[in-house]
């Protein structure tokens, strides 16, 4: 009776804790502020910026805002960016399909802001709609990022055992910064942990973290981890940049019952057997005594 009351007490406490966690508000992930790239172009019939570097290649990162200051050194010009990639069609490009500035002259320069968040990483063409000699490349590079890779990609564990897999974080496109890692398992049962939970990633580098999964019962009153299939989800984040990967986990054989299937209650069964033996013994005793 005491054990039963303790079980009810702990189960009720867990329900209260789960309810508190579910009702706790989660702070939104902050968005990354786009960088502003200031670019000056001088329009000349021979080429953009021909007195310095003719038709220079403009390189920005996806998400940047390119702020172009445009001036003319000789005659009338108009800047256009071939967003739809149908080629530099010059005077017929604006305002259809492409991003264009207003027409400007030596006496009246202009400016234009180009938000690159909606542009796929690629090389585009910029040009003057009046002069075919004024054509250059506008490169949108992919933003800094990272990848997360487990090895091995899945785990199979016997009940009451543990195993590990290596989680590798790799920089891509020059990403560098601190990554925070966390791991969860669904459905609940196995215990999971990461070491370390925070890593510093340098541009072009990679760092490991070790995921440990245990199917050992965590306490005297805990329920043994059920055999079946689970999913371990590992998440790495740096500000608003978040990536996750999943490691399938099998406890016991692949043909075992899923975790949702109830396991046989060994203590009640044992108690029932003992009670049956006792009843049979008493009945036999009374029968012999009645003789």
C-alpha positions in Angstrom: 0.0 0.0 0.0 2.9 2.4 0.9 4.6 1.8 -2.5 1.4 2.4 -4.3 0.9 5.8 -2.5 4.5 6.8 -3.3 4.0 6.0 -7.0 0.8 8.1 -7.0 2.5 10.9 -5.3 5.5 11.0 -7.7 3.2 10.6 -10.8 1.1 13.6 -9.6 4.2 15.7 -9.0 5.5 14.9 -12.6 2.1 16.0 -14.0 2.3 19.3 -12.1 5.9 20.0 -13.3 4.9 19.1 -17.0 2.0 21.5 -16.8 4.2 24.4 -15.4 6.7 23.9 -18.2 4.0 23.8 -20.9 2.5 27.1 -19.6 5.8 28.9 -19.3 6.1 31.5 -22.2 9.1 31.0 -24.5 11.0 34.1 -25.7 11.0 34.5 -29.5 14.3 33.9 -31.3 15.8 37.3 -32.3 16.1 37.9 -36.0 19.5 38.7 -37.6 19.7 42.3 -38.7 20.7 42.6 -42.4 24.0 44.3 -43.1 24.0 47.5 -45.2 26.5 47.5 -48.1 27.3 51.0 -49.4 28.4 50.9 -53.1 29.2 53.9 -55.3 29.0 53.7 -59.1 29.9 56.3 -61.6 28.2 56.0 -65.0 30.4 56.6 -68.0 29.6 55.6 -71.5 32.7 53.4 -71.7 31.9 51.5 -68.5 30.8 51.8 -64.9 33.7 53.3 -62.9 35.9 53.2 -66.0 38.3 55.7 -64.5 39.1 53.1 -61.7 38.0 49.5 -62.1 35.8 49.1 -65.2 32.4 47.4 -64.5 33.6 46.1 -61.0 32.1 42.9 -59.6 29.8 43.7 -56.8 29.6 41.0 -54.1 27.1 40.9 -51.3 25.8 38.2 -48.9 22.2 37.0 -49.2 20.1 39.1 -46.7 22.3 42.2 -47.1 20.8 45.5 -48.3 22.9 46.9 -51.1 22.7 50.8 -51.0 23.9 52.1 -54.4 24.9 55.7 -54.8 24.7 56.5 -58.5 26.3 59.5 -60.4 27.0 60.3 -64.0 30.3 61.5 -65.5 29.1 62.3 -69.0 25.5 61.7 -70.0 22.2 60.1 -69.2 22.2 56.7 -67.4 19.9 54.2 -65.7 21.0 51.3 -63.4 19.3 48.0 -63.8 19.8 44.6 -62.1 18.8 41.6 -64.1 16.7 39.9 -61.3 14.7 37.7 -63.7 17.9 36.6 -65.5 16.5 37.1 -69.0 19.7 39.0 -70.1 20.6 42.6 -70.3 17.7 43.9 -72.5 18.7 47.5 -71.9 16.0 50.1 -72.5 13.3 47.3 -72.5 14.3 46.0 -69.1 12.6 48.7 -66.9 10.3 48.5 -65.2 9.4 45.0 -66.4 11.1 42.1 -64.5 14.3 43.9 -63.3 15.2 46.2 -60.4 15.9 49.7 -61.8 16.9 53.1 -60.6 15.5 56.3 -61.9 17.3 58.0 -64.8 20.2 60.2 -63.7 22.5 62.8 -65.3 25.6 64.7 -64.4 23.5 67.3 -62.7 21.3 64.9 -60.8 22.5 61.7 -59.3 20.3 59.2 -57.6 20.4 56.1 -55.3 18.7 52.8 -55.0 18.5 50.1 -52.3 18.4 46.5 -53.2 17.3 44.0 -50.6 18.9 40.7 -51.4 16.9 38.5 -49.0 14.6 37.4 -51.8 17.4 36.8 -54.3 18.8 33.2 -54.5 22.5 32.9 -54.1 23.8 33.3 -57.7 25.6 35.7 -60.1 23.3 38.3 -61.6 24.1 41.0 -64.2 23.9 44.7 -63.6 23.9 47.2 -66.5 23.0 50.6 -67.8 19.7 50.5 -69.8 21.2 53.1 -72.4 24.7 51.7 -73.0 25.7 48.1 -73.8 29.3 48.7 -72.7 28.2 49.2 -69.1 27.7 45.6 -67.9 29.0 44.0 -64.7 28.4 41.1 -62.3 26.4 41.3 -59.1 27.2 38.3 -56.9 24.9 37.2 -54.1 26.8 34.8 -51.9 25.0 32.3 -49.5 25.0 33.5 -45.9 27.3 32.0 -43.3 25.9 28.7 -42.0 26.8 25.4 -40.4 25.9 21.8 -40.7 25.2 19.1 -38.0 26.0 15.5 -38.7 25.7 12.4 -36.4 28.1 9.4 -36.7 26.8 6.7 -36.5 23.4 7.9 -37.8 21.4 5.4 -35.6 21.7 3.5 -32.4 20.5 0.0 -31.2 20.8 -0.6 -27.5 19.9 -3.5 -25.2 17.8 -2.7 -22.2 19.8 -1.3 -19.2 22.8 -0.3 -21.4 24.2 2.9 -23.0 25.8 4.0 -26.2 27.3 7.1 -27.9 27.3 8.8 -31.2 29.5 11.7 -32.4 27.8 14.9 -33.4 30.0 17.0 -35.8 29.3 20.7 -36.3 30.9 22.1 -39.5 31.2 25.7 -40.6 30.0 26.6 -44.1 30.3 29.9 -46.1 32.7 31.2 -43.5 30.5 30.9 -40.4 32.1 31.4 -37.0 30.6 31.7 -33.6 29.4 29.8 -30.5 26.8 27.1 -30.9 24.5 25.9 -28.1 23.5 22.2 -28.3 20.5 20.4 -26.7 19.0 16.9 -27.1 15.6 15.4 -26.5 14.1 12.0 -27.0 10.6 11.0 -28.2 8.7 9.2 -26.7 10.2 9.7 -23.3 12.1 6.9 -21.5 15.8 6.8 -22.5 18.1 9.4 -20.9 20.2 11.6 -23.3 23.1 14.0 -22.7 25.6 16.0 -24.8 29.2 16.8 -23.9 30.0 19.6 -24.5 26.7 21.5 -24.8 28.4 24.6 -26.1 31.1 24.7 -28.8 33.1 27.5 -30.5 33.2 27.1 -34.3 35.8 28.9 -36.4 35.4 29.7 -40.1 36.0 26.6 -42.2 36.4 24.4 -39.2 34.5 21.6 -37.4 34.1 20.5 -33.8 32.6 17.4 -32.2 30.2 16.8 -29.4 29.4 13.4 -27.9 25.8 12.3 -27.5 25.3 9.6 -24.8 22.0 7.6 -24.7 21.2 5.4 -21.7 18.4 2.9 -21.2 19.3 2.2 -17.6 16.4 2.9 -15.1 17.2 6.2 -13.3 15.8 5.4 -9.8 14.3 2.8 -7.5 10.8 3.7 -8.4 11.4 4.4 -12.1 9.8 2.3 -14.8 12.2 0.3 -16.9 12.8 1.7 -20.4 10.4 -0.1 -22.7 11.8 -1.9 -25.8 10.9 -0.3 -29.1 11.7 2.6 -31.4 12.6 6.1 -30.3 13.9 9.3 -32.0 16.7 11.4 -30.4 16.6 15.0 -31.7 19.8 17.1 -31.5 19.5 20.9 -32.0 22.4 23.4 -32.4 21.7 27.1 -32.5 23.5 30.4 -32.7 21.1 33.4 -32.4 18.3 32.8 -35.0 20.4 30.3 -36.9 19.1 26.8 -35.9 19.7 23.3 -37.3 18.6 19.9 -36.0 19.2 16.3 -36.8 17.5 13.1 -35.7 19.2 9.8 -34.6 16.8 6.8 -34.7 17.1 4.7 -31.5 16.0 1.1 -31.1 15.9 -0.4 -27.6 16.0 -4.2 -27.8 15.3 -6.1 -31.1 13.8 -4.3 -34.1 10.7 -6.6 -33.8 10.0 -5.7 -30.2 6.8 -4.0 -29.2 6.7 -0.2 -29.5 7.2 1.9 -26.4 3.5 2.6 -26.2 2.7 -1.0 -25.5 2.5 -1.6 -21.7 5.1 -3.9 -20.2 4.0 -6.7 -18.0 3.7 -5.7 -14.3 6.1 -8.1 -12.7 5.4 -7.2 -9.1 1.6 -7.7 -9.3 2.2 -11.0 -11.2 4.6 -12.2 -8.6 2.2 -11.2 -5.8 -0.7 -13.0 -7.5 1.3 -16.2 -7.8 2.3 -16.0 -4.1 -1.3 -15.3 -3.1 -2.6 -18.3 -5.2 0.0 -20.6 -3.6 -1.1 -19.3 -0.1 -4.8 -19.9 -0.9 -4.1 -23.3 -2.2 -2.1 -24.1 0.9 -4.8 -23.0 3.3 -7.4 -24.9 1.3 -5.3 -28.1 1.5 -4.7 -27.5 5.3 -8.4 -27.1 6.0 -9.3 -30.1 3.9 -6.9 -32.3 5.8 -8.1 -31.0 9.1 -11.7 -31.7 8.2 -10.8 -35.3 7.8 
